[in-house]
Amino acid sequence: MTFPNNFVEIDFLAVESGKSGDAITIRSAVNGSQVITVVDGGFTDMGETIVKHLQDNYDDPAYIHNVVLTHPDGDHAKGLKFVLENVLVAHLWMNRPWLYVSELLPKFKNCTSADWLRNKLRSEYSNVADLEDIANERRIPIMEAFPGTSIGHFTVLAPSKQRYLDLIVSSDRTPEPAAASAYDFMKALSSLTETIARAAINLVKAAWGVETFSASDTSSENDMSLVQYADFGGVKFLLTGDAGRGTLSEAADYATYLGVILPGIDRFQVPHHGSRRNVSTEVLDRWLGTRLSSPVPAGSETFQAFISSAAADPDHPRKAVERAIHHRGGKVYATEGASIRTGWNAPERAGWTSATSRPYPEEQEQ
């Protein structure tokens, strides 16, 4: 097959179980130099699916240039074990909390031993520790990823190292902080609010443009997610993992610093399977534009949004999030049992057909 000198193809693979997960494969080229990247790996059984997908659709590559773990949760990490064990990998990109023990130690109450904290972090973030062990055994270099880092043809926008460390300290998985902060108080209040809200999720009819998101924020671990950006031929791509409002806002700040004009994302990965806890009207306004006064005609949408959600998962995607994409003139796609391909200037692929976009929900969560 003859390939263009410049192209990108991104596959959001269907992660199907009772809960949603993320597994993304990317093949891109700039000036004829091709790079293959795997971003997250879903649950354990997705590992074989990823490898077969690369064999069948990416010409059975001799090796993967980059494997990226956006954050430590199992629905993103577990499938990568099989990938690392069975394919040659040039680089593994992920952030490891225990590398920063000397900086973290003073931030925890009654924690005086660096070795104890290191072991505690490896235990609590066991998915990351498992990948580290495999990579070390197979002599795969492990690279940290903070703003400005280039991974293939993508650039990391967030989180910053300082924000990453703050999220480790505020996490429910780590020891009690040395001093409570306003952030800790708001996080506790947010958790209580979410517990109450989960007990009574009701759908209510809502007029065009009305947006109601959760009052609570996503977990610290989700907010550790790497946010990655790339521009291919003027088409702007944003991969978000499970990033929350804070990390998405930080990413927007860094994108502006790099000279990226916002709003104006053309291909947008909706974070955390379409959760109401990860986005807000303000965050979406920055990345995608403000709400329109009325729906755009079919075929006139200005961007595409992609949601990795399992068909059997009753909690994702949330209708409020789907509505918000439509409010800004976007087209919504969700995996829901079928992998989705997007890209720019990508070569034809036999056997793949156009995905069906999702209609505008007239109702949203109360």
N, C-alpha and C positions, 0 to 999 in steps of 0.2 A: 504494500500500500504506500502511495505517495502522500506525505504529510505536508501541510503548509509550514512555512518557516516560523509563523507566529500563530498560536492557537491555545485554547484551554478547553478541557472537558472535565466536568465535575459530576460525580455520581453520588447521589444520596441513596445509600443502600437501605433496603427494607429490613429493619430490625424487628422481628416479630416474636413477641412473647406477651405475657400479661401486662408488662410495662414497656414503655418506650425506651429506645436507646439510640445512639448515634454511631454511624460508620460511614465515612466519606472517603472516596478515592479520587485522585486528581492526576491528570496527565496534562502537562503544559509545555509550551516551547516558546522561546524568545530567540530570534535570529538562528533558528534551526537547532538550538540546544534543548533537548527534551529532558524533563524532570518528572518523575513519578513520586507521588506523595500519598500516604495514607494518614488521614486525620481521624483519630478515635477508631475503636474497634467493636463497639457494642458488647453484648454479653459473650460468654465463652464460646458458644457454638457459632458465632459470627466469624471467628477466625478462619475456618475453612472456607466459608462463603466469600470472604474477602480475597483469599488467595486464588480461588477458582475464578472470581470475577476478573482479577488481573490477568490470569492465564487466557481467559476467553475473549476479553475485550481490550486488553492493553498489550496484545501480542506476546504473552507469556514472557515478561521481562526477566532478564538475568538477575536483576536486583532492584530493590526499592531505594530511591535516593533518600527519602525522608519518611520516618514514622513519627507522628505527632500525637502526644496525649495532651488534650487540652486541660483536663483537671482530673482528680483522683477517683471519681465515682466509678463503680463497677460497670454501669451501663455504657461507659465509654472506654474502659480500660481492659476488661477481661479478655475480649477477643484478640487484643494485640499480643497476648502471650503466644498464641499459635503462630501469628505472623512472624514474630521475632525468632521463634524456634525453627521455622520451616522455610524461610526465605532469607537470602542475603540482604542485609540492610546496611546502608552506608552511615546513617545517623539516626539516633533516637532523640527527639526533642521533648523534654518534660522538665518541670520544676520539682525539686525534691526538698521538702521542708528541713530535713536534718542537715543539709549543707550549711544552714544558717544558725546552727545551735548557739554559737558564740554571741550572735546578735539577739537571739530570742530569749536566752537564759534569764537576763535581768527583767524580762517582761512578765514572768510568771511568779506567782506567790509560792513560797515554800518549795522552790525548786532550785537546788544548789548544785546538782551534779549534771555535768554536760553529757556524760554517758547515759544516765537515766533518761534525760530528755530525748537524746538521740534514739534510744531504744523505744521510748514511748511514741515518738513520731513515726518510726518505722512500723510499729504495731498498728497505730491508728490509720496510717495511710499504706496499708499492706499491698494494695493494688500497685502502687508506685514502687514499693520495695521489691515486689515480685518481678516487675519489668526491669528494675535495676539489676537484680541478680542474673536474669537471663541475658541481658545485654553485656554484663561483665564477663559471663561465662563464654559468650560468643564473640567477645572483643568488639562490640559495637560501641562506638563513641556516644556518650550521653551529653547532650548540649542543653544548657539552660536557655530560656526564651523570655526575654523582657522587651519593652518597646524599642523599636529600631532593628531588632534581629530579623535577618532575612532567612526564610525557610523556603527554599526553592524560589519561585517567583512571587511569593507572598511576603508581606512585612507584618511583624507583630506590632500591634498598637497598644495593647494592655494585657494584663495589669502591670503596673510598675513594680519594681522590687519592693519598695516601701509599702505599697498597698497589699502586695502579696503577703508580706510579713505581718501586717496588721490583720489580715484575714485569718492567718494561722492563729494569732493570739485570740481573736474573737470567736473562733470556732468552738462548737460544743464538744469537739473531740479532744481538745487540748486542755492542759491544766488551767486552773483558775488564774486569771490575770492578776498581776501585782496591784493594779489599781483599776477600779471600774471607770469606764468612760461613758460619755453621753452616747457613743455608738453602741456600747454594750447594753445600756438601758433601752435604747430604741430597738435593738435586736430582740431583747426579751419581750418587750411589748408587742413587737411584730409577730413573734412566735405564738403568743397568747391569742392575738387577733386571728391568726391563721387557724389555730385549733378550733376556735369558735366558728369561724367561717366554714370549715370543712364539715361541720356537723349539719349545716343547712345550706347547701348549694341549690339555689332555685333559678330557673330560667324565667326571665321576664321580657316581654316585648319592648323594644327600644327603637326610637326614631333614628333616622340616618344621622351619623355624626356623634351620637352619644357614646361615650366610652367610660366603662367602669372597670378598673383594675383592682387587684388585691391590695389591701392596705399593708400587708406584710411583705417583706423582702425575701428573696431566695436565700439559700444557705450560703455560708461562707465558702464552702467547697465549690459550689456552682460559680460563685463570683470570682474564684481563682482562674476561671477559664481563659485560655488564650483567645484573643480577638485578632483575626488576621485579615489583611486587606491586600487587594491586587487590582491593578488597572491593565486590562488587555484591550488595546485598540479603542480606548475611550469608554469601554464597558467596565464599570466598577463592581467588584465583588467584595462581600463582607461575610466572613465565617465567624460565628459567635460562640460555638459550644453551648454551654449553659450559663453564659455570663448574665449577671444581674444589672440593675440600673446603675449602680456605682461604677462598675467596670466598663459598661457601655458608654457612660458619660466621660470617663477618663480616656477611653479609646477615641471618642469624638474630639476631645481636646488635643490629643496627640496627632490625630489625622489633620486637624487644622494647622498645627505646628509644622507638619510636613508639606503644607500647601494644598492639601486636598480640599476641594470646594464642596461644602455640605450645605443643605441636603443634596443628594444626588447619587445614592446607591442604586445600581441597576439589578443586581442579583443579591438578595438578602437572605441569609440563613436566620430564620426566626429562632431565638434562643430557647433552650430547655423545652423542646417539643411543643411550643405554643403555650407556655404557662403564663398565667396572669401575674405572677410574682416577679417576673424578670424585666418587664417593660412598663413604661408609663407614657402618657400623652406627650410629655416634654421630651423624653428620650427619643421616641419615634419621630417627633417633629424635627429633631436635630439631624437624624440620619436620613429620613425618608420624605420630609416635607410636612407642612401643616395640612389639616383636614380640609377637604374640598366641600363646597356648599351642596353638591349633589353628585350622584354616581356618574362615572365616566362611561360612555358607550362601550359595549363589548368590542374588543379589538383596539381600543385606544388607551389601554393601560400603559403606564410609563415605567414600571419595574415589575420584577417577579420576586416572590417570597416563597421560601421552601421550608417545610416543617417535617422533621423526622418524628413520626408518631406511629405507634403500633395500632393496628385495627382493633385489637383486643383491649387496648388501654382506654378505660372510660373517662379518664381525667384529662386527656390531651388529644387534640389541641382544644384550648378554651375558645369559645365563640367570641368572647370580647376581643381576643387577640386577632382572630380572623377578620372581624369587623374593622379593626383599626387599620389593617393593611388595605382593605377596600377603601376606607375613608381617605387614603392618601393616593388613590389611583393605581393601586397594585393588583397583581394577579396572584392568587394563593394556590399553592400546590402542597399536598401532604402525601407522604409515602403510603401509609395505611395499607401495607401489604405488597406494594409494588415499588421497585426502585425507580428513581427519577434522574434523568440526565439533563444537565444544562451546560452552557459554555459560550464560547465565542470563536467563530471561524473553525469550529471543530470538524474533523473528517466525518463522513457518513459512517453509520454503524448499522450493520444488517440486523434485522429482527427487532429493532427498537422502534416504538411508535410514539406519537405525541401524547403527553400526559393530559389528563382532564383537570382543569382548574376547578376550584371549589366555589360554590355560589355564596352570595352575601347572606349571612345569618340575620334574620329579622329579630332574633332573641339573643340575649346575653346573660351571663351569670349575674345574679343580684348582688 
